[in-house]
Amino acid sequence: MLLEGMPATVRFEAADVVQVRRFVAGLDTPVLTHNEFQRADSAPASAGGDGFLSATDVVQTRRYVAGLDPSRSAGGPGAANSGPIAPPEALREAGSREIRIGSSNASTGSRVSVPVEMRSNGDEMAVSFVLRYDAAKLGNAIVELADPSSGAILTANADEPGVIRVLVDSPSVFERWATVKPTNGKISIAGPNALSVEISGRVLIPGGAGLRNATVTLTDASGVSRSATTGTFGYYRIDGIAPGQSYTLAVASRRYQFAARQITPSESLTGMDLIAPE
């Protein structure tokens, strides 16, 4: 019924649930010429949709697939509304189903886990939300379920820097949600704000010519190292370096000897030339 680019079929299928999940998470975009948005926007069923694709549409599609509700013709808005999603009338006064982003501490260049929790009413079968972060300080997001054995299905989209779209739905009500206070989260990062820096330069022999096939090695205080081999004219570059830490920069060559250098880069460094003594 909802497969991309295809006209509606006469019945709902399991593939429709998968496709609606991808629409909600932003992994796919509905094709408006085939009224895919209108067909995916199935909740609330009484109104034929509300102009938003969210967890409620996944739940309604699951009910259609299972035969719990009689199927309806698409009749809601033909495209997405631009405003924020309003909660159902019955929930506006209660202020229930609160989502909280936890706070964490991290060091520059390391991975950090940020918990996202929800205070539920005990009857939820799906939840969707958008999490935003500062892409200049964080990156390479990975979204995981805290309890993968719960039977819930995670659909997440972290392709856009600074934005994570998350959908979690389950064939039964959620059972393992913590009761929390609704607040924004905060990550305290030790060191400069940059995710990583790089160093680059040339390896030179006496007289100023570049040395090819020399190995430049950068080693941190824990003994972890990364290396680069110089090119034809002696150029090298090492990236993915956590700023604010101390490193030893050394060169290995069959013919020349180089003195090791101690550096503590707080930002990317260029022109870090390494010259063999005469």
N, C-alpha and C positions, 0 to 999 in steps of 0.2 A: 504493500500500500504506500510506503514512504521511501522506497529505494530511489536514490538520486537520479534525476533525469528521466524517470519512468512514470507513465500514467498510473493512476490508482488501480489496484486490483480489487476484486470483489470481496476479499476477506483480509483480516489482519493476520500477520505472520510474526514469528519470533524475530525475524530480521528487522521488522519495524521498530522494535524496542531498541535494538542496537543502533539503528539510524537516528532515532530521537535522542539517545544518549549523546551521540556525536554532535548533533545540532546544539544541544544544551551546553556542551563543553566547548563549543566553538571550533571543533575539529573539522566540521563540514559546514557549508553555508547552504541554506535552502535555495533551490532554483525557483524563482518567483514565477517564471513562465509556465511551470507545471504546478502551481499553487502548493508547493511543498511546505512553505511556512504555514499556510492555512490548515493543511492536514496535520502537521506536526503539533500545532497549537491546539490541543484537544481539551485542555482544562481551563476553567471549569466546564464540565460537560453540558451543564444546563444553558450556558451562554455560547457554547461552541468555540471557546477560546477567549483569551484576554489580551492578545497582542504581545505576549512575552513567552519565550521558551524557557522553562524552568523544570525543577524536579517534579512539580505537579503534573506536567505533561507526560513524563516518563511513567508515573504511577497510573495515569489514566490510560495510556497506551497498553500497559501491562494488563489492565482490567479488560480492555477490548480483546486482547490476544487470548486471555483466559476464558472469555465468554461471560465474565461477571457482569458486564454492562452491554446492552444492545448497541451495535455500531450505529453511528450517525454520519450524515453527510457533512463535509467541511462547510462551516458557515461563519467563522470568526473573521477577524481582520486579515487582510491579504498580505500584510507586511508588519514588521515589528514596530511597536510603539517606542517613542524616544525617551519617555519619562521613566522614573524608578518604579519598581514593582511594589504595589501597595499590598499589605497583608490582608488576608480575608477579614471581613467585617467582624466575625466572631472572635478574632484574635487581637484586634487592635487595642481593646481595653485591657485585656489580660497581660499583654506584653510578654507572652511566652515564647518558647523556642528561641532562646538567645544563643548566639554564637560568639565565642571568645577566642581571640588569638593570644596564646601564651607569650611570655617574655623569655629570652634566652641570652646567654653570654657567649661570645666567640672571640677568637683571635684572628687577626688578618691572615688570609690565605688558607684558613681551615674551614671545614664543613660545620654547619650548625643545624640542629633540629629545632623546628618551631612547631609546637603543638597547636592544633585547632580543635576546640571542643564545643559541644552544644548542650544546653539545658533543654531537655525534651519534655513533652507531655506524656510520653509512653505509647503514642499511637502513630509515630512517624515511620514511613516506609521509604522516604527519599529526602535528600536535601541537596541544594545546589547553591553555590556562592562564588563570588569573585574576590580573590585576594590580591592586593597590590603591594609592591615593595619598591625600594629605591634600587634601580638597576645599576646605578653607579657604585653601589656598595655590596650588592648581593647578585648572584647569578647561578646558572646551571641548576635550576630548581628540579628536585625529584619529589614527587608526591606519592606517599605510601599510606595504606591503612594501618592504624595502630594495632588492630586485631584482624589479620587477614583470614582467620578461621571463622569469622562471624557470619559468613555467607553473603555479606554485602559486596556489591560490585562497584569498583572505583573507575570513573572516567575522568581524566584530567588533561588539560591543555596548558603547557608551560612554554609554548613556542614563542610567544610575544614577550620581549624583555620587560620586566616590571609588572607583569600580569599573569596570574594563575587562575584558570577557570576550573572549578571542581564540581563534580556530581557524584554522589554516593546514593545508590538505591539498593533495595533488598526485597526479596519475595515475602519477608515477614517483617514485623516491626522491629526497630532497633532496640537492643536490650542493654547495651553497654555504653551509655553516655554519662559523663560526669556532670554534676550540678555545678554551675559556675556563674560568676558575675560577668556581665557583658562589658568588656573593655578592649581597646586596641592593644596590640602587642608591641614590644620594643626589643630590639636586639642591640646589645652593647658590644661594640667591636673594639678590641684593644689594638692600638697602633693606628697608622694612617688610614684614611677612608678607602684608598684604592684597593681593588680586589687583588691585583698583582702588578708587578712592574717588570721591565726587561732591561738588560744591559747589552750593549753592542759596541763594536770597535774593530780594530785590526791587530793582528799579530805580525810584528815587524822584526827583521833581522838588522844587524848593524849596517848602516847606510840608508835605511828607510824603505827597503823593498818588502813587499808582503810575503809571508811564509804560508804556503799551502799545505793542507793535510796535517796541520798541527791540531792537537786536541786541547780545547779550553774547558776546564772543569770548575764548576762552582759548588762548594761544599758548605753546608750549614753547620751549626754548632752540634747538631745531633749526628753528624756524619753522613747525612743524606746528600747525595750529589746529583747533578745533572750536567751533561756535557754537550759540546758542539764542536764540529770539525770545520776548520777554516777552508774557505774557497780558494779559487785561483789567485786572488790578490790579497789573501790573508784576512778577509772579513769573517766575522763570527757574530752570532746573536743568540742569547739565551733568554727565554721568556718564562712566564708563569712563576715569577719569583715573589715570595711574600715580602712586602716592604717592612722596614724597621728592624730587621734581624741582621745579625753579623754573619758574613760569609768569607770564605777563603777562595780567591780566584787564582788558578794556577794553569800553566801551559806545559804540555808534554810534547817534546819533539825529539827525533832521533839525533839531530845534529846540534841543536842549540839548547842552552840552559836558560831558564827564566826564573826570576825571583817571584815567589807567591805574594799576592797582595791581599790585604784585609779591607773589606768594604762593608758599609752598612747603608744600603740604598733606601731612601725614603720616597724616591720617585724614579721613573725610568732614566737610565743613564746612556748617553751616546758618547762616542769618542773615547771609549775606555781602551786605549791602545796599550798593548803589551809588547815591550821592546827587549830583545835579547842584548845583553851587555857585550861589549867588544872583547 
